[in-house]
Amino acid sequence: MPLQLKADSYPSLSCVDALDQFTSNTAQEWLVASVYAGHCFEFQARAVSIDAIGVRTLALSHRIRDGVRQQVVQHLDGPSVSVERRSIAGHLAWFPSSDADPLSPEAWADHVAEHYDIELKDQTRVAERDAVELRFSPSDSQRYHHAWWVDQATGLLLKHVLSDAQGRVLETFQITQLHSPSAYKGDVRGDIGREVLRVKDSRVLDQSWQATWLPEGFVEQPVEPGLQSNQRVYSDGLAAVSVFVSPVSQSMLQEGVHRIGVSTAAVSLIDAGDQTWQLIGIGELPAELLQRIVQSVQFE
């Protein structure tokens, strides 16, 4: 079954303590700072996204209310589209570590450093703000390359460029205006957030399943409340893959690889018992890796 978190074992991030001690000199310290910033700052922003689909301008909003992060993205071009995502503030990725709590920003930064060569570049400016540049090169030369520009004053991610092994840019996301970010006062995990973690989704698959092959460094992530019960998420710290399993219906997708903007979707079918299942993997990975993950799924 998917990994579950116990509410009382989930650490609480103190935004006040983290921001009071905000000093970053090394690449990994900047990574840790970016995690705290993403959970501890409220802000409004304008941004631009460029990929194979085209250029889109966006309005962003990030707030924290009663232990819940409210992230809203509004598309400012074409049809009016607004996407809202709510998640538990402080819900962190899980990575095994010998030196840090596996649910801590430090464990995540250590894991990224194990599987990507990280280069801290000279200071620069993005959206009229002083920033530092981080370049991530995967150790296996198969996954995509990442480049981050992190705001020096807050640790917020201002720009992200995704490129393939040949250096071709696949996607660029950049904040163009960051409006008065303000630090949230207090711990981002409260009684409400912990209570949400106690709620279990009653919808379960008839059979348990698991991906039996993952690229080196990919780790299954705990199920966040609200995710579909037939979904599992795997991550190496920078890239993430979501795998969905559902009984075959008349509306099933065609087997093979499909492009969804910068992401790839791999679709496969598997027979388990008297049921045929449709497997869908979506992530920002080269198609051959994504297909191998999906085709490795086995039912118990």
Backbone bond lengths (Angstrom), bond angles and torsions (degrees), N, CA, C in turn:
res aa  C-N    CA-C-N  psi(-1)  N-CA   C-N-CA  omega(-1)  CA-C   N-CA-C  phi
1 M - - - 1.462 - - 1.521 109.54 -
2 P 1.347 118.32 156.73 1.454 120.69 178.88 1.522 111.59 -58.89
3 L 1.328 115.58 151.21 1.452 120.69 179.32 1.518 110.38 -62.03
4 Q 1.335 115.80 135.21 1.465 120.96 178.38 1.531 108.49 -117.14
5 L 1.322 116.32 147.51 1.453 121.71 176.86 1.517 110.02 -103.93
6 K 1.327 116.39 140.73 1.452 121.18 172.37 1.525 108.82 -88.58
7 A 1.303 116.77 134.17 1.455 120.36 -174.42 1.521 112.18 -58.17
8 D 1.388 116.82 -45.09 1.460 116.82 -174.65 1.511 113.28 -73.63
9 S 1.339 119.42 -11.11 1.454 121.06 179.43 1.523 112.43 -95.64
10 Y 1.327 115.79 -3.62 1.458 118.74 -177.80 1.518 109.60 -81.99
11 P 1.354 118.72 125.55 1.461 120.29 -176.22 1.521 111.84 -70.05
12 S 1.330 114.71 154.85 1.457 121.09 177.05 1.515 108.35 -103.71
13 L 1.338 116.96 129.75 1.459 121.38 178.24 1.517 109.05 -91.70
14 S 1.312 116.63 123.02 1.453 120.26 176.66 1.513 109.14 -91.33
15 C 1.323 116.91 106.98 1.456 120.54 -179.37 1.522 111.17 -64.48
16 V 1.323 116.96 -38.74 1.461 120.57 -178.41 1.518 109.97 -61.57
17 D 1.346 116.72 -50.36 1.467 120.16 -178.99 1.519 111.21 -62.05
18 A 1.346 116.54 -43.17 1.467 120.21 -176.67 1.521 111.29 -64.76
19 L 1.318 117.34 -44.49 1.454 120.29 -175.95 1.523 112.01 -74.66
20 D 1.336 117.20 -29.92 1.458 120.00 176.22 1.521 111.32 -66.99
21 Q 1.333 116.34 -28.45 1.466 121.23 -177.77 1.529 111.51 -104.06
22 F 1.320 116.78 22.32 1.455 121.53 -173.73 1.530 110.98 -70.41
23 T 1.318 116.48 98.84 1.464 123.08 171.90 1.516 107.14 -139.36
24 S 1.308 116.79 131.12 1.460 120.81 -177.84 1.526 108.98 -138.25
25 N 1.330 114.88 123.55 1.457 120.77 179.10 1.521 112.46 -122.52
26 T 1.340 117.05 -33.89 1.459 121.20 -178.55 1.527 109.57 -101.39
27 A 1.345 115.77 167.61 1.462 120.92 179.37 1.530 111.03 -60.16
28 Q 1.334 117.96 -43.85 1.457 120.20 -177.90 1.518 111.78 -68.65
29 E 1.320 117.78 -33.59 1.460 119.90 176.19 1.523 110.67 -65.10
30 W 1.336 117.15 -36.04 1.460 119.89 176.55 1.519 110.98 -67.90
31 L 1.338 117.17 -34.76 1.466 119.99 176.55 1.521 110.49 -63.24
32 V 1.326 117.25 -46.21 1.462 121.10 178.60 1.526 110.30 -60.59
33 A 1.334 116.31 -43.24 1.466 120.31 179.47 1.518 111.44 -60.47
34 S 1.347 117.11 -36.79 1.467 120.30 -178.78 1.518 111.57 -67.31
35 V 1.337 117.84 -32.57 1.465 120.46 177.48 1.529 110.11 -66.63
36 Y 1.323 115.98 -49.52 1.463 118.79 179.10 1.527 110.91 -60.12
37 A 1.334 116.79 -40.84 1.462 120.19 -178.59 1.519 110.95 -62.18
38 G 1.340 117.13 -41.72 1.461 120.68 -178.81 1.514 113.48 -64.36
39 H 1.351 116.86 -23.30 1.459 120.64 -179.72 1.525 113.03 -103.55
40 C 1.324 117.45 -15.28 1.463 120.31 -169.20 1.520 114.54 -116.51
41 F 1.334 119.35 0.36 1.457 120.85 179.20 1.521 110.59 -117.97
42 E 1.315 114.85 137.31 1.457 121.95 171.06 1.527 107.35 -103.56
43 F 1.328 116.29 138.86 1.465 118.04 -176.13 1.522 111.17 -161.81
44 Q 1.323 114.67 163.95 1.457 124.38 168.27 1.530 106.57 -118.80
45 A 1.311 117.83 147.27 1.465 119.65 -177.67 1.523 110.61 -155.24
46 R 1.317 115.07 161.01 1.457 123.91 167.97 1.522 106.68 -113.97
47 A 1.330 115.95 143.81 1.457 119.50 -176.37 1.524 110.08 -147.11
48 V 1.326 115.75 166.07 1.457 122.24 175.61 1.521 107.94 -130.50
49 S 1.331 116.19 139.73 1.461 122.72 177.78 1.523 108.41 -122.91
50 I 1.336 116.45 129.38 1.466 121.61 -177.71 1.525 108.39 -127.43
51 D 1.330 116.72 122.83 1.460 120.95 176.08 1.518 108.71 -151.40
52 A 1.340 116.69 -163.28 1.465 120.34 -176.79 1.515 112.43 -64.42
53 I 1.331 117.06 -24.63 1.466 120.25 179.86 1.516 110.81 -72.97
54 G 1.324 117.29 -35.06 1.450 121.16 -178.75 1.513 111.47 146.89
55 V 1.323 115.55 -157.06 1.459 122.91 -179.11 1.519 108.71 -111.13
56 R 1.336 116.42 129.51 1.451 120.94 178.83 1.525 109.44 -128.69
57 T 1.327 116.88 136.25 1.456 120.97 172.81 1.518 108.22 -100.24
58 L 1.337 115.53 141.90 1.457 121.45 -169.98 1.520 111.08 -133.19
59 A 1.321 115.71 150.17 1.462 122.33 168.90 1.525 107.28 -111.22
60 L 1.323 116.68 129.50 1.458 122.10 -175.33 1.521 110.63 -116.01
61 S 1.322 115.22 144.45 1.456 121.13 174.90 1.518 108.75 -139.46
62 H 1.332 116.49 134.16 1.463 120.90 179.47 1.521 108.45 -134.96
63 R 1.353 115.85 118.41 1.459 120.95 179.86 1.527 109.58 -133.08
64 I 1.331 115.54 160.01 1.460 122.08 175.75 1.515 107.50 -123.68
65 R 1.338 116.53 122.47 1.454 121.29 -179.48 1.526 109.17 -136.72
66 D 1.338 115.87 120.55 1.473 121.00 175.61 1.526 112.47 53.18
67 G 1.324 115.99 42.91 1.457 120.11 176.96 1.508 114.91 79.05
68 V 1.323 117.94 10.48 1.464 121.71 -178.65 1.525 109.59 -122.12
69 R 1.317 116.53 132.54 1.469 121.89 174.30 1.520 109.05 -84.65
70 Q 1.319 115.25 130.90 1.462 121.23 177.28 1.527 107.81 -115.59
71 Q 1.330 115.45 110.63 1.459 121.36 -178.94 1.528 108.56 -114.24
72 V 1.325 116.13 122.40 1.460 121.39 -178.71 1.523 109.20 -121.29
73 V 1.339 116.07 130.87 1.462 122.35 176.43 1.523 107.40 -120.55
74 Q 1.321 116.71 121.99 1.458 122.61 177.50 1.519 109.60 -111.84
75 H 1.335 116.51 129.24 1.455 121.58 176.53 1.523 108.70 -83.63
76 L 1.323 115.83 125.59 1.464 120.63 -176.18 1.517 112.87 -96.65
77 D 1.335 117.54 -3.13 1.467 121.96 177.48 1.524 109.23 -112.27
78 G 1.339 116.25 147.86 1.457 120.61 174.42 1.514 112.32 65.80
79 P 1.355 116.25 -148.97 1.469 120.18 -179.27 1.530 110.91 -58.78
80 S 1.319 115.83 146.78 1.465 120.31 -179.99 1.527 109.73 -73.09
81 V 1.330 115.62 114.39 1.461 121.41 -179.23 1.523 108.12 -128.97
82 S 1.318 116.53 131.75 1.457 122.15 177.33 1.521 108.48 -131.42
83 V 1.320 116.64 126.57 1.462 121.96 -178.55 1.530 108.42 -117.76
84 E 1.323 116.40 125.48 1.461 120.79 178.64 1.520 109.72 -115.71
85 R 1.320 115.74 134.30 1.462 120.91 176.92 1.519 108.77 -125.78
86 R 1.317 115.94 130.41 1.455 121.24 176.58 1.525 108.56 -115.08
87 S 1.301 115.20 135.42 1.464 120.44 179.15 1.516 108.75 -147.39
88 I 1.304 116.24 160.18 1.455 120.58 -179.56 1.522 109.04 -72.49
89 A 1.323 116.44 123.60 1.459 120.20 178.28 1.522 109.09 -62.87
90 G 1.313 115.75 130.94 1.455 120.16 -178.09 1.516 113.97 91.15
91 H 1.348 117.79 0.91 1.465 119.76 176.29 1.523 108.04 -73.05
92 L 1.326 116.53 106.38 1.455 121.99 -172.25 1.518 111.60 -106.33
93 A 1.324 114.70 161.98 1.462 120.34 174.65 1.527 109.34 -70.11
94 W 1.329 115.78 158.22 1.466 122.25 -178.26 1.520 109.10 -114.42
95 F 1.329 116.23 121.62 1.460 121.01 176.83 1.517 109.33 -140.08
96 P 1.340 117.64 128.40 1.465 120.05 -179.13 1.518 110.90 -62.04
97 S 1.326 116.20 140.43 1.455 121.17 -178.63 1.518 109.22 -150.75
98 S 1.329 115.52 141.33 1.467 120.11 178.39 1.515 111.72 -85.37
99 D 1.336 117.04 -18.16 1.464 120.72 -174.02 1.520 113.77 -112.19
100 A 1.325 119.16 -11.81 1.468 120.25 -174.33 1.517 110.00 -142.50
101 D 1.329 115.59 160.06 1.458 121.55 174.21 1.527 108.56 -57.82
102 P 1.349 118.73 128.17 1.470 120.41 -176.71 1.524 113.69 -61.36
103 L 1.336 117.90 -16.59 1.456 121.04 177.92 1.528 112.08 -102.18
104 S 1.316 117.02 22.00 1.456 120.77 -177.42 1.525 111.10 -105.07
105 P 1.338 118.26 155.77 1.469 120.85 174.17 1.520 112.49 -58.00
106 E 1.344 116.46 -32.70 1.462 119.97 -179.58 1.524 111.78 -65.20
107 A 1.353 117.17 -40.39 1.469 120.41 178.16 1.524 110.30 -64.93
108 W 1.338 117.15 -39.86 1.467 120.63 177.24 1.526 111.02 -62.01
109 A 1.333 117.27 -46.74 1.463 120.83 -179.39 1.523 111.02 -62.73
110 D 1.336 117.35 -40.10 1.471 120.61 177.91 1.520 110.60 -62.48
111 H 1.347 116.67 -40.88 1.463 120.65 -178.70 1.525 111.02 -66.07
112 V 1.323 116.94 -43.20 1.466 120.06 177.52 1.518 110.21 -59.35
113 A 1.334 117.03 -42.69 1.466 121.14 -178.03 1.529 112.15 -67.01
114 E 1.345 117.16 -23.42 1.468 120.22 178.53 1.521 111.65 -74.21
115 H 1.331 117.41 -27.26 1.464 120.31 -171.86 1.529 113.93 -117.73
116 Y 1.322 116.67 -3.55 1.458 121.55 174.61 1.530 108.53 -134.53
117 D 1.320 115.38 138.64 1.457 119.61 168.83 1.521 107.37 -79.74
118 I 1.332 116.83 122.34 1.461 121.32 -175.08 1.525 109.11 -108.71
119 E 1.319 115.52 126.19 1.454 121.31 179.10 1.523 108.97 -114.75
120 L 1.327 116.39 124.77 1.456 122.53 177.10 1.521 107.94 -92.76
121 K 1.327 115.99 113.77 1.458 121.50 -174.69 1.525 110.69 -91.90
122 D 1.330 114.48 175.61 1.461 120.53 178.87 1.523 110.64 -61.39
123 Q 1.314 115.23 156.23 1.454 120.89 178.67 1.531 110.27 -66.85
124 T 1.328 115.24 147.97 1.454 121.06 -177.77 1.529 108.65 -146.37
125 R 1.325 116.93 -168.46 1.465 120.98 178.43 1.527 110.13 -132.33
126 V 1.329 114.98 139.48 1.463 123.16 175.95 1.523 107.12 -137.46
127 A 1.318 116.74 130.02 1.470 121.82 179.36 1.523 111.12 54.14
128 E 1.315 115.97 41.13 1.468 122.89 178.33 1.523 112.86 63.29
129 R 1.340 116.71 25.97 1.463 120.87 179.37 1.520 108.97 -127.78
130 D 1.325 116.45 142.34 1.459 121.23 176.29 1.523 109.39 -66.92
131 A 1.322 116.16 133.91 1.464 120.64 -175.74 1.521 110.15 -141.54
132 V 1.336 115.55 163.01 1.459 122.26 170.66 1.520 107.69 -115.51
133 E 1.322 116.18 149.54 1.461 121.44 -178.28 1.519 109.96 -108.19
134 L 1.324 115.70 132.52 1.462 122.68 176.26 1.519 108.49 -119.49
135 R 1.333 116.65 129.58 1.468 121.26 177.62 1.524 109.14 -115.38
136 F 1.356 115.74 130.24 1.459 122.46 -176.65 1.526 109.28 -114.40
137 S 1.322 116.69 119.02 1.467 122.22 177.11 1.524 108.25 -113.57
138 P 1.348 119.34 119.44 1.469 120.85 -177.45 1.515 110.96 -64.32
139 S 1.327 115.68 142.74 1.458 120.75 -176.92 1.517 112.57 -68.75
140 D 1.351 117.99 -23.44 1.465 119.50 -177.22 1.525 112.73 -97.10
141 S 1.321 118.16 -1.57 1.474 123.53 177.43 1.526 112.96 59.27
142 Q 1.317 118.15 18.52 1.461 121.64 178.59 1.518 111.61 -108.95
143 R 1.308 116.56 -34.90 1.457 119.80 -179.62 1.521 110.45 -80.43
144 Y 1.316 114.93 174.95 1.448 120.19 -178.28 1.530 111.46 -77.46
145 H 1.306 114.75 159.10 1.460 122.42 176.47 1.534 108.75 -95.76
146 H 1.324 115.83 146.13 1.457 121.56 179.82 1.524 109.29 -124.39
147 A 1.324 115.39 148.62 1.464 121.20 171.33 1.521 107.33 -136.42
148 W 1.328 115.21 130.59 1.459 121.51 -179.78 1.519 109.90 -117.92
149 W 1.326 115.39 145.71 1.457 121.86 168.29 1.527 106.30 -119.46
150 V 1.348 116.49 117.88 1.457 122.95 -172.59 1.524 109.97 -110.96
151 D 1.323 115.78 132.12 1.460 121.79 -179.82 1.522 110.14 -64.48
152 Q 1.331 116.99 126.96 1.454 120.98 -177.97 1.526 112.38 -67.15
153 A 1.324 117.15 -34.43 1.466 120.13 -174.10 1.522 112.67 -76.53
154 T 1.345 117.91 -32.42 1.463 120.83 -173.83 1.522 114.30 -121.47
155 G 1.326 118.28 -25.42 1.461 121.34 -172.69 1.507 113.43 89.70
156 L 1.347 117.65 -0.14 1.465 120.43 179.53 1.523 111.06 -69.08
157 L 1.336 115.90 144.92 1.459 121.75 177.23 1.525 109.38 -76.07
158 L 1.333 116.91 118.63 1.453 121.70 -178.15 1.519 112.89 -96.97
159 K 1.335 116.94 -27.29 1.461 120.05 -175.53 1.518 109.21 -154.37
160 H 1.343 115.78 142.86 1.461 122.07 178.44 1.521 108.44 -139.84
161 V 1.329 116.51 125.33 1.462 122.07 177.23 1.526 108.29 -118.89
162 L 1.331 115.81 128.13 1.464 122.83 178.14 1.516 108.14 -110.12
163 S 1.334 117.39 129.65 1.467 121.16 -179.15 1.519 110.04 -139.87
164 D 1.348 116.19 157.99 1.458 119.89 -179.37 1.521 110.55 -87.86
165 A 1.350 115.78 -177.08 1.458 120.42 -175.76 1.514 112.62 -65.04
166 Q 1.336 118.09 -21.01 1.466 121.86 178.91 1.532 112.04 -90.14
167 G 1.330 116.36 3.33 1.454 120.06 178.15 1.508 114.62 85.14
168 R 1.332 118.32 7.15 1.459 121.30 178.72 1.527 109.46 -78.75
169 V 1.326 116.86 127.28 1.456 121.81 -178.33 1.524 109.85 -73.16
170 L 1.328 116.61 125.97 1.457 122.62 -179.51 1.523 111.69 -98.24
171 E 1.318 116.32 -35.18 1.460 119.88 -177.78 1.516 109.40 -156.47
172 T 1.322 115.24 140.93 1.461 121.86 172.92 1.516 108.51 -128.45
173 F 1.323 115.59 128.53 1.464 121.30 172.97 1.516 107.25 -122.61
174 Q 1.326 117.26 128.88 1.460 119.57 -177.35 1.520 111.19 -145.13
175 I 1.324 115.34 130.08 1.457 120.71 170.92 1.516 108.00 -75.14
176 T 1.304 117.12 130.58 1.467 121.38 179.58 1.524 112.10 -102.24
177 Q 1.332 116.63 -25.86 1.464 121.37 176.01 1.524 108.45 -143.76
178 L 1.319 116.44 125.25 1.463 121.89 176.73 1.522 107.45 -113.95
179 H 1.339 115.62 117.11 1.458 120.31 -172.08 1.531 111.07 -98.19
180 S 1.299 117.09 109.17 1.469 125.29 169.02 1.521 114.07 39.82
181 P 1.339 118.74 65.01 1.467 118.90 176.08 1.527 110.33 -62.75
182 S 1.320 116.39 136.72 1.465 120.84 179.95 1.518 109.55 -125.96
183 A 1.320 115.87 138.36 1.458 121.22 -177.47 1.522 110.88 -75.83
184 Y 1.319 115.98 135.37 1.459 122.00 175.00 1.518 108.32 -73.67
185 K 1.311 117.61 134.74 1.459 122.10 -177.10 1.521 110.03 -95.26
186 G 1.305 116.08 115.06 1.457 119.85 175.66 1.509 112.66 122.15
187 D 1.316 115.60 -170.69 1.452 122.25 177.62 1.520 109.11 -83.99
188 V 1.315 116.14 139.08 1.456 118.60 -177.10 1.522 112.47 -80.91
189 R 1.326 117.85 -11.28 1.461 119.74 176.68 1.512 108.73 -111.72
190 G 1.318 116.59 119.93 1.447 120.69 179.78 1.515 110.75 -121.54
191 D 1.333 116.13 -168.48 1.460 120.57 -177.47 1.522 111.98 -60.97
192 I 1.355 116.53 -35.96 1.470 119.36 -179.04 1.513 110.29 -66.25
193 G 1.341 116.69 -45.78 1.461 119.88 -179.84 1.506 112.03 -60.87
194 R 1.356 116.19 -41.39 1.455 119.34 -179.62 1.528 111.26 -67.68
195 E 1.334 116.84 -35.81 1.453 119.78 179.55 1.520 110.61 -65.25
196 V 1.341 117.24 -37.28 1.465 120.29 178.61 1.518 110.22 -59.94
197 L 1.346 116.61 -37.82 1.454 119.38 -178.80 1.518 112.50 -65.85
198 R 1.339 117.57 -20.20 1.460 119.94 -179.27 1.531 111.89 -80.05
199 V 1.328 116.13 -14.76 1.464 120.35 -178.50 1.521 109.36 -79.47
200 K 1.293 117.59 124.98 1.453 121.78 179.84 1.523 109.79 -104.90
201 D 1.324 114.69 140.37 1.459 119.92 177.64 1.518 108.26 -76.83
202 S 1.329 117.15 123.36 1.461 120.91 -176.52 1.521 112.59 -77.62
203 R 1.351 115.62 -12.50 1.462 118.01 -179.14 1.528 108.99 -82.43
204 V 1.301 118.14 118.76 1.458 121.33 178.97 1.513 108.45 -132.37
205 L 1.318 114.54 155.26 1.454 119.29 176.59 1.522 110.07 -72.70
206 D 1.330 115.78 155.14 1.454 119.96 178.27 1.518 111.16 -65.51
207 Q 1.321 117.07 -27.77 1.449 120.69 -179.17 1.527 108.53 -134.38
208 S 1.328 115.97 144.89 1.458 119.14 176.51 1.530 109.24 -80.34
209 W 1.306 115.97 155.40 1.460 121.04 -175.70 1.521 109.52 -149.25
210 Q 1.309 115.40 163.07 1.453 120.87 -177.77 1.517 110.17 -158.78
211 A 1.330 116.75 144.80 1.465 121.19 170.83 1.525 107.44 -78.03
212 T 1.310 116.93 123.45 1.471 120.73 -175.73 1.526 112.60 -92.78
213 W 1.350 117.74 -5.08 1.457 120.48 174.32 1.519 109.40 -136.48
214 L 1.319 115.89 132.86 1.452 122.80 175.95 1.520 108.83 -138.41
215 P 1.326 118.56 147.80 1.469 119.74 174.59 1.527 109.34 -58.90
216 E 1.308 116.47 151.87 1.457 120.86 -178.96 1.529 110.69 -54.52
217 G 1.327 115.18 132.61 1.460 119.87 178.23 1.505 114.59 96.13
218 F 1.342 118.54 -13.96 1.457 120.17 179.51 1.531 109.84 -80.86
219 V 1.324 115.69 132.47 1.464 122.63 -176.09 1.524 108.40 -128.40
220 E 1.336 116.83 137.53 1.456 119.23 176.13 1.520 110.00 -66.08
221 Q 1.338 116.00 137.13 1.457 121.72 -176.94 1.525 111.19 -100.77
222 P 1.338 117.32 149.48 1.468 120.12 177.94 1.520 110.75 -60.44
223 V 1.312 115.29 149.95 1.458 121.36 179.41 1.521 108.65 -75.05
224 E 1.317 116.48 122.91 1.461 120.93 175.03 1.518 108.61 -86.26
225 P 1.330 118.41 135.77 1.469 119.77 177.93 1.517 110.92 -51.70
226 G 1.313 116.62 135.26 1.458 120.86 -179.31 1.509 112.96 105.77
227 L 1.352 117.26 -22.00 1.462 118.83 176.91 1.525 109.63 -73.16
228 Q 1.325 115.17 153.67 1.455 119.13 -179.60 1.526 109.94 -66.45
229 S 1.325 115.60 145.52 1.460 119.86 -176.77 1.521 112.17 -69.42
230 N 1.336 117.48 -17.64 1.460 119.91 179.75 1.522 111.89 -97.86
231 Q 1.332 117.01 20.81 1.463 121.71 -176.88 1.525 110.69 -117.83
232 R 1.318 114.99 140.27 1.463 121.27 170.23 1.513 108.68 -128.82
233 V 1.320 115.38 146.82 1.463 121.45 -176.76 1.524 108.91 -122.22
234 Y 1.319 115.53 132.98 1.462 122.37 177.65 1.525 108.23 -123.97
235 S 1.334 116.64 143.02 1.465 119.67 -176.88 1.516 110.66 -147.81
236 D 1.339 115.18 150.05 1.460 120.49 171.71 1.526 110.67 -105.49
237 G 1.324 116.47 11.45 1.450 121.69 -179.52 1.505 112.87 106.80
238 L 1.327 117.63 -35.74 1.460 122.25 177.13 1.523 111.50 -112.94
239 A 1.315 116.91 -47.72 1.467 121.50 179.02 1.527 109.39 -96.33
240 A 1.331 116.11 147.30 1.463 121.28 178.66 1.517 109.49 -132.87
241 V 1.327 115.71 146.36 1.457 122.71 177.64 1.523 108.13 -128.33
242 S 1.322 116.68 128.30 1.457 121.89 174.46 1.522 108.43 -105.80
243 V 1.322 115.92 130.87 1.464 121.49 178.66 1.527 108.13 -117.19
244 F 1.338 115.46 127.47 1.460 121.85 -179.21 1.529 108.75 -115.47
245 V 1.321 115.88 140.92 1.464 121.85 177.68 1.523 108.03 -126.49
246 S 1.330 116.72 130.67 1.459 120.12 179.08 1.526 109.36 -150.28
247 P 1.335 117.45 151.32 1.468 120.20 176.43 1.521 110.16 -61.62
248 V 1.313 116.16 144.23 1.460 120.54 -179.39 1.524 109.77 -66.59
249 S 1.327 115.36 134.89 1.456 121.77 175.71 1.524 108.16 -130.26
250 Q 1.313 116.37 179.07 1.459 119.88 -179.37 1.525 112.27 -65.28
251 S 1.332 116.83 -21.45 1.461 120.34 -177.46 1.523 112.81 -94.64
252 M 1.331 116.83 21.16 1.462 119.35 -176.89 1.536 111.07 -65.71
253 L 1.336 114.65 152.34 1.456 121.15 179.31 1.519 110.24 -80.77
254 Q 1.314 115.74 157.96 1.458 120.61 178.53 1.517 109.68 -72.34
255 E 1.346 116.39 139.21 1.461 120.11 178.55 1.524 109.93 -63.55
256 G 1.340 115.22 149.20 1.452 120.15 178.24 1.513 111.04 124.50
257 V 1.329 115.25 -159.09 1.468 122.26 -175.78 1.521 109.68 -111.04
258 H 1.315 116.15 135.47 1.460 121.94 179.16 1.527 108.49 -128.20
259 R 1.319 116.72 143.86 1.457 121.49 176.64 1.521 109.51 -95.51
260 I 1.348 115.26 131.56 1.466 121.60 175.93 1.521 106.68 -127.10
261 G 1.331 115.50 84.96 1.456 118.99 -174.96 1.515 109.76 64.49
262 V 1.347 116.20 -127.37 1.458 119.99 178.74 1.525 111.41 -81.38
263 S 1.328 117.73 -15.87 1.459 121.59 -178.55 1.523 110.87 -87.46
264 T 1.327 114.36 160.13 1.458 122.08 175.96 1.523 108.32 -117.11
265 A 1.317 116.66 141.99 1.461 121.71 175.09 1.524 108.04 -119.40
266 A 1.327 117.13 127.49 1.455 122.56 176.63 1.524 108.34 -113.19
267 V 1.336 116.78 130.58 1.461 122.04 -176.22 1.524 109.02 -120.03
268 S 1.322 115.94 132.80 1.457 121.13 179.07 1.518 108.77 -143.28
269 L 1.349 116.77 158.77 1.457 122.57 178.11 1.523 109.44 -117.71
270 I 1.344 115.82 145.84 1.458 119.83 178.50 1.518 108.43 -143.61
271 D 1.339 116.23 141.01 1.461 121.97 175.96 1.516 108.77 -97.23
272 A 1.332 116.27 127.59 1.464 122.00 176.72 1.521 107.42 -135.08
273 G 1.338 116.09 114.33 1.449 120.00 -175.71 1.516 109.76 65.38
274 D 1.323 117.78 -128.69 1.467 121.10 179.79 1.518 111.41 -102.49
275 Q 1.343 117.36 19.57 1.456 121.11 -176.94 1.535 110.01 -125.75
276 T 1.323 115.40 139.34 1.467 121.06 171.96 1.523 108.44 -99.17
277 W 1.338 115.77 131.53 1.457 121.47 -175.74 1.525 110.10 -113.86
278 Q 1.308 114.61 143.33 1.466 120.84 174.05 1.522 108.70 -99.58
279 L 1.326 116.46 126.69 1.462 122.64 179.86 1.522 108.66 -109.70
280 I 1.319 116.59 128.78 1.461 121.54 179.78 1.527 108.51 -128.35
281 G 1.317 115.99 124.41 1.457 121.29 175.64 1.520 109.42 -114.74
282 I 1.329 116.76 130.80 1.461 121.82 -179.38 1.522 108.78 -128.57
283 G 1.316 116.51 130.55 1.460 119.39 178.62 1.512 111.97 -177.62
284 E 1.298 115.73 169.56 1.462 122.02 178.84 1.517 108.60 -94.13
285 L 1.338 114.33 70.07 1.457 123.08 179.23 1.522 108.87 -134.18
286 P 1.333 118.02 154.33 1.472 119.18 172.29 1.523 110.41 -55.27
287 A 1.334 115.82 146.90 1.466 121.66 -172.86 1.525 112.89 -56.83
288 E 1.351 117.44 -39.80 1.462 118.91 -176.09 1.528 112.23 -65.44
289 L 1.336 117.13 -34.44 1.464 119.66 178.06 1.522 110.77 -71.11
290 L 1.325 116.60 -42.53 1.459 120.52 -179.12 1.531 110.69 -64.06
291 Q 1.329 116.86 -42.37 1.465 120.23 177.96 1.523 111.22 -60.90
292 R 1.328 116.30 -41.72 1.464 118.81 -178.46 1.521 111.14 -64.93
293 I 1.339 117.60 -37.71 1.462 120.48 177.84 1.520 110.02 -61.77
294 V 1.327 116.34 -49.91 1.466 120.71 -176.74 1.528 110.87 -63.45
295 Q 1.318 116.85 -42.75 1.463 120.55 -177.72 1.533 112.86 -71.01
296 S 1.357 116.34 -11.76 1.468 119.74 179.44 1.523 112.46 -88.56
297 V 1.340 117.61 -6.11 1.472 120.50 -176.46 1.532 110.24 -63.66
298 Q 1.328 115.04 132.15 1.459 120.70 177.91 1.529 109.37 -130.46
299 F 1.323 115.13 145.51 1.466 121.56 176.41 1.522 108.72 -96.90
300 E 1.324 114.85 146.06 1.473 119.61 177.43 1.521 110.21 -92.22
